[in-house]
Amino acid sequence: MTQTEKRLYLIRELMKEDPKYGEMKIPDDEQSQKNMLRALFNLRMPEAADKEFLLIQDAYLQEEIRRKGITDLADLKPAQQDLYLWKGDITTLKCDAIVNAANSQMLGCFLPCHGCIDNAIHTYAGVQLRQACARIMEQQDQEEETGKAKITSAFNLPSKYILHTVGPIIRGRLREEDKTLLESCYRSCLELAESYQLKSIAFCCISTGEFHFPNSIAAEIAVSTVKEYKGKTGSKMEVIFNVFKEEDYRIYERLLRTD
């Protein structure tokens, strides 16, 4: 099957799962088809999928990621010892683990084609990720606490694992409690990664997007918490600070240059 044939197969199979999609027309152009497939992935509940669907989905997503271009940690130059700054799409980064800024339901973003990192990670990892997260939530029988971390396979992403953490949501004035919770997000991820003997981890800018944590303060907390952890534990884990916006790149560049 060509990539187009795989995409059309996946769209049709997902449409079959819900009667309300029965009257929808599949667009002719490639980008609109991609948007439609992503929306269907985003809306799908955490349910089992048959073997053929998963085989075709996995092949399709891995090829899409390959075409976007995979960046290997081994090809990056450190800003400081064991610390890296990289601007790009975290779903294309090859390292031991990437960090997802999750919400307290921990099931990914259900808003079709939303621009958050949670949406992107769940989209390109595949439907298996939502199922894995649902199993975690069923076992713990409560929403995920802010500042904690959970681990899953990365499925179709180039990384091996995804660490999911819920950052603080800022409503109005930034509180000291919010800063403490953000510190806990970074520390919990590092401790969990260490417990799995992971050698590298890529942090996104936790809480700075939809959760409105001030970018500069969040970056200062990220860098200081990672350095404090490494200093206290003697950890040799390689840490990548992954940014998507130029504003965040400049903030981290300054911190890593002067710190």
N, C-alpha and C positions, 0 to 999 in steps of 0.2 A: 504493500500500500504506500502511496505517496503521502507526504505530510498533509496535503489538502484532503485526501481521502480519509486519513485518520481523523482529522478535525471534524469532517462532516459526519463520520461514523459516531464520534463521541457526542456531538450535538444531538443527533437523532436518538441515540440511546438515552441521553439525559432527558430529552423531551418526552420520551415514552414513560418515564417514571412518574410524571405528574400530568393528570388530565387537562389542567389549565393551560398547558403549553401546546395543546393539540392544534390550535388554530394559528399558531405562530409561523411566520414564513422565515426560512433561512435566507439571509442576504447573500448576494452574489459576490461581493468584493471581499478580499482576504481579511482586511483589518476589521470589518464589521463582523465577520465570522469569528475572528479571534475574541472580539469583545463579547459576542453572544456566548461563546464557550466559557469564557471566564465568568460571566454573570451566572451561568448555569452551575458552574463549580461552586461559586460563592453561595448560592441559594440552597444547594443540596444539603439535606440533613445528614448526620453521621450514620449512614446505613451501609450494609455490606454491598459490594459490587461483585459481579461474576468475573471469572478468571479471564475471559476474552476481553472484557472491558478494561480490566487492569493492565493486561499486556499491551493493548493498543494505547491506552492512556500513558503508561510509563514510557513507551517508545516515543510517543508524540512530545511529551514534556521534556524528556532528556534531549531530544533534537532541538526543541525551541531554546532551551538553555544553551546548548552548544552554539547555536547560531547567534545568540546574544553575546557570546564570548566569555569563557571561563577564566577567572583570574586565580592563579595558584599562589598561596602564601609564600611558597619557596621562591617566587619571582619578585617578591616585594623587598624593598630596602627598609630596614628599621629606622625609626626616628630617634630612638634611644635603645639601649640594650633590651631585647625582648618586647619592645613596644613599637607598634606600627600605626600609621595613619593612612587610610585608604578611602578614596571617594569613589563610590560606585554602587551598583545593584547587588545587595547582599545575597540574593538568590543565585548569583553567578560566582560566588567566592568559594574556593576549595580550601578548607581547613578542617580541623576536627569538629568544631561546633560553632554554630552561629546563634545569636541571641534574638529571640522574637519578643517584641513589646506586645504582650497579650492583654486581653481584657479579663475580667474576673470570671466570666463563663468559661474561658480557656478553649473555646471551640472555633476560634478564628472569626474573621469579619464576614458578616452575612450581607453587607451592602454591595450590590453588584458593581464590580470594577472600581471599588473605592481605592483611593490612593495611599492608604496606610500600609505600613510594613507587614502587619498581621495578614492583610488581604493578599499581598504579593507572595508571602511565604507559603500560605495555605494553598494558593492557586498553583504554584509551580512544584510544590512537594507532592500534590495529588490528593485525591479524596481519602487515601489511607490516613493522612495526618489528622483529619477531623475525627475519624473513628478512634485513633489512638488517644487523642485528647479526651474524647467522650468516655473512654474506658477509665482514664485517670479520674475524671470528675465523678463518674458513677461509684468508683471505689471510695473516694473521700467524702462523697455525699454532702458537699458544701462548696460554695464559690471559692476560688483561689484567693488566698490572702495576698495583700499588697506586700511586696518586698521579699517574697519567697521565690522558689524556682522549681520547675519540673523539667524532665528530660524525655525526649522521644527520638526515634529515628528521624533522619532527614528525608527518607524515602527517595524521591527523584532529584533532590538538590545535590550539588557537588560536595557539600559538606557531609560529615558522617552523622552528626546529631544536631538537634535543635534544642536549645534551652529556652523555656518559656517563663517569662517573669512579668508580673503586673506592677507597673510603676504607679506612683501617686498621681491623682488627678488634682490639678490646681484650679480652685474656684475662688477667685478674688486674690487676697494677699497670700504670698508665700510664707509658710510657717516653718519653724524649726523641725517640727514633726515630719513635714514633707521631705526635708533634706535628709533626715535620718532614714526615712523609708526608701529614698532613692539609693542611699549608701547601701542599704540592706539588699536591694536588687542586685547590685554589682557583686557584693560579697557572697550572696547566696549562689549566684551563678558560678563564681570562681570556686567555691567550696564543692559544689555539685560536680563541676568539671573535673576537679582534682580527685574526687572520690571515684570517678570513672577512668582515672589515669589518662585524661586527655592532655595533649601536648600544646594545643592551640585553641583559642576562642576569639570570636569576633563579636564585639558589642555594637549594636545600633545605638542611636541617641535616645535612650529610654525616656519616655514621658514628654519629650519636647514637641511632639506633633499634636495629635488630637487631645493630649492630656495637659498641654499648655504650661509645662515647666519651663522657666526661662533658660534659654540656650546656654548662655555663658556660665551661669551657676551650675547647670547640669553637667557641663563639660568639666568644670573644676572638680565637682564631686566624683565624676567618673575617673579622672586621672589620679586624683589623690587617693581614692579608695583602692584602686588597682595597685598603686605604688605601695600603699600601706600594707596591703595584703601580701604582696610579694616580699616586702621587707621583713614582715613578721614571720612568714612561713618559709622563706627561702625558696619559694616556688620558681621554677624555671619556665613556667608556661608562657608561651608567646601570646601576646594580647594585641588584637587589631581593633583600633577605634574606627569603625566604619561610619562614614557620613554620606549623605546624599546631596545636601545643599552646600553651596559655596560658602555661605555664612558660617556654617558649622566647621567646614574645613579650615577656614581662617582662624577660628577660635582655638581649635585643637592644635593647629600648627604653632600658634603663639605659645600655648601652654607647654607643648613638648619641646619647644625651642628654648624656653626660658626656665622651665622647671628643673 
